[in-house]
Amino acid sequence: MQGFKLLSGTANRPLAEEIARHLGVELCRVTLSRFADGEIFVRIDENIRGADVFIVQPTSAPAENILELLLLIDAARRASAARITCVMPYYGYSRQDRKDQPRVAIGAKLLANMLETAGTDRLLGIDFHQHQLQGFFDVPVDHLYAAPVFVAHYRKKELRDLVVVAPDAGAAKMARGFAKRLNGALAIVDKRRPAANVAEVVNVVGEVDGRDCLITDDMIDTAGTVAESARALKRLGARDIYVCATHALLSGPAAERLSAAPIEEVAVTDTITIPPERRFPSLRVLSVGELLSKAVRYTHSDQSVSSLFD
């Protein structure tokens, strides 16, 4: 691939290496270090003048991952890159997308502004928390879905009388897409959230008795919603319960909650690096490296990436 450079920050180096492997290229050499006081230093160690540059970096916690990405973009712009594409497998701060309380920041829009100011020419992401985040940008945004990766995984399992369960009303559209592709029925959990990161299952709309259930969501944070949903489904007579989510934040007690819940398997993708202490026996990590490599290849050659949306 001529005139092409693939860079990576430190937030998810293994995923960037897999994308590079699928593309048949080497990652561009970059120096990422710290000054004595912790300040981040970035230097691109190859000539990228006139190159089509892709920077892989999810913006998961800590917030320094965002600053590292901004510095990489700025360095590429000042090194005269022809085009800079930010490959952001996970869009951090995406849940702060509106003013739902007085005097709160809209973090998702602020991040979009910072990326554009730094010099991003286009964005490539997977499963935004809300689709309207694309409207926060004045540059082109390619929004991919991890659904093809999950659908291929669950088709191999040959689940019986499948019901795809949305853990809340917001996830209903995603669940409906999975149900259509896996020839399953649809159910929705009626959930109320008395406080942040606290979920309370009130009711399940749909028939789940004696059927395999697949709970789908875009992310798992503290896993309260998923664990409570699984218990509610089991009380209603569900057979085997599976969970899939694109972004595995797995904060706080998530691993313990998922291990204790009546769940056969929790399938997630590698959009975020999952450290060993957050892993548990029923966790299955699927790769989006091939999906992203195709999107990068199509973008570089000015081909349509819409075929990857299915």
N, C-alpha and C positions, 0 to 999 in steps of 0.2 A: 504494500500500500504506500504509494509515493506521496511525499508531502504530508505525512501523517505522523502525529506524535501522541502517545498515550502516557499520561502522567498519573501519579497516585499520591495522595496524602497518606497519613498514618492511621486514619480511622478504620479502614478496611482493606489493608494491603493484600490479603489472600484473595479477595474477590477481584481486585484489579489484576492480579497475576493470572487468574483464571480467564478473565476477559482477554488479556494479552495472548494467552495460550491458544484460545479459540481463534483469534485473529492472525496468529502466526507471526507476532511481532514481540520485540522486547520493550519492557517499560522504559520510558525515558529516564535518564539518570537525574536525580534531584537530591540536593542536600537539604535536609530538614533537621535543624538542631536548635538548641536553647542557649541563650546567654546565661550567665551566672544567676541572674535574678529571675529566670524562667521565661524571659521574652523569646518569642518564636522567631527563628531566622530561616528564610527560604531562599534557595538559589537553584536555578535550573542549569544543569551542567552540560547541556548539549545545545547546539545551534537550532533554534526553532523559527528563525526568521522566515516569514511567508508560509509557515506550516499550518495545517488544520489540527488544532490541539484539542484533545479530550482529557478532562481532569476528573478522575474518579474519587469521590469523597462523600460519604453520607454525613449528615449533620446531626447525628445522635450525640447525646451527652458524652463527655463534657463539652461546654460551649467553645472551648479552644479549638475543637474540630472545625467550627465555622470560621474562626479567625485564620486558621491554617489554610482553609479553602480560599478565603478572600486574598490572602497573600500569594498563593499559587496563581490565582487569576491575574492579580496585579503584575506579578513577575512575568507571566506569559505575555500580557499586553505590552509591557515595557520592552520585552524582547522581540517585539514586532511580529507576533503570531498573526496569521491571516484571519483566523476565526477561532474562537474559544468556546467550546461546548462543555458545560458543567454536567457531568454524569453523577446525579445525586440519587442513589438507590433508595435512601430514606430522607424525606423532607422533614427535618427537625422543626419544632415550633408550629407544626401544621395545625395543631388543635387550637391554637390562639388565632382564629381566623375571623373573628367578629367581636363587637362589643356586646357581650351578653350580660355584663355587669357594669355599674358605673365606674369610671376612672380606671379602666384596664387598658393595657397595650394590645395592639393587634400584631403579635409577633410574626405571624406568617407573612404579612405584607412588609414589615420592616426588613425581614430576611431577603425578600424579593428585591426590595430597593437596594440593599447592600450589594447583592450579587450583580445587579445591573450597573451600579456605580463603579464596582471593581473592574468591570469590563466583560462580563459574560455576554456572548452573542446568541446563545440558545441554551435551553435546559432540557435534560433528559431524565425523567424520573419514573418511579414505579409506585402504583397504588397510593396516590395522595389521600390524606384523610378526608378531604372534601375536593370534589372535582373543580369547584370554582376557584381553587388556588391558581389555576392557569390564567385567570383573568387578572391576577395581581402583577403579571409580567407584561412588559411592552416588547419583549423579544419572543421568538417562537418557542413553544413548549411542546415536547413530545411526551405524552403521558401513557406509559405502558402498564400492562396488567400482568400479575403473576399467575392469573387463573390457568393459562395453558400448562404451566409447570405442575400445578396441583391436580388438574383434571387428568393429566397423563398418569400421575401417581395413583389416583383413586380408581381409575379404570382397571388398573392391574389387580386391585383388591377384589373386584367383582362383589361389591356390597349388595345386600338383599333388601328389597323394599325400602330403598333409600329415601330419607327425608333430610333436606338441607335446611338447617335452622339458622335464622338470623338472630343474634343475641340481643339486638335492639332494632327499633324501626329504621334507624339510619343505615343499617347493614342489609336491609331487605333487598335493595337493588342488586348488590353483590351476590346474595344468596340465591336470588332468582336466576341470575346468570349461571351459577353452578348447577342449580336444579335442571335447567334446560340442557346443559352439556352432559350431565350425568344421568339424564332421564329419571330424575327424582321428583318427589313432591316438595312443597315449601311449608315451613312453619316459622312463626315469629314469636320471640320471647318479649312479653310486656315487662319492661324493666323501668324502675324508678331509681334515681340517683340522689339520695338525701344529702350527700356531700361528695367532694372531689375524691375520685378513686374508691368510692364506696358504692356498691351495686346491690339492689334488692330485687329479686325476681318476684313478680306479682302473678303472672299467668302465662300460659303457653297457648298461642292460637294455632291450631293445626293438630292433626292426628299423628301421634308418635308411638302408640302402644304396639309392641312387638316388632318394631322396625329399627333398622340401623339409622343412626343420626350423624350428620356431619355439621358441626358448628363452624361457620365461616366469619372471619372479620379481617380488617385491614391491619390491626396490630394487637398484640397482647402486652399490656403494661404490668399492672399488679396482679392480673388474672382473676380478680374478684368476679367480674361479669361472667367469664367462661366457666369458672368453677361452680358458681351458683346455678348457671344455666344447665350444666351437666347434671347436677343433683336434681334439679326440677324435672328434667327429661327422664331420669332414672325412676323417680317417684311415679311418673306417668306411664311406666312400663316399657321404656325404650330398651332395645336390645344392646347392641354395641355402639358406643359413642366415640366419634373421632372429632378432632379439632384441627383447623388449619387457619393460619394467619400469616400475612406477608412479612410483617416487621416484628421481630421478637425482642421487645425491650426488656421483658422479664425482670421488672424492678422489684425490689424488696422481697416480699414473701411469695412471689410468683411461682418459683420452682416447687416450693413446699405445697402450695395450694393445688397446682396441677398434678403433682404426684399423689396427693391424697384424694383427688376427685375421681369419680368413676369413669375415667377416660382411657380408651385403649391406646391411642396414639395422638401426639401433638405434632403436627407437621408445620414447619416454618421455613422461611427462606434465609439466605445468607446476606440479605441487604445490610444487616448490622452484624458486627463481630460478636459472637456469643462466647464469653469467657468460660473456662471449665467449671467454675463455681456456680454458674447459672444453668448448667446442663443437668438433665435427669434422665432416668432409664427410658421413659416413653417418648422422649423428644427425638424427632426426625428432622434433620436439616436438609432441605433441597436447594440446589444451586440455581441462581438466576444468571450465572456467568454467560451461558450460551445465548440466552435471550438478549442480554445487554450487548454482547459482542455483535449480534446480528443488527441491532439498532444502531450501533456505532458504525458498522460497515455500510449500512444503507444511508446513514446521514452523511458520511464522508463522500460517498459516490452519488449524492443527490438523488437517491431513490426514495420511494414512498415507504414509510415505516408502518403504515396503517394495517398491513398484513399481520403485524405482530400484536395488534390490539385484540385479536380474537382469542 
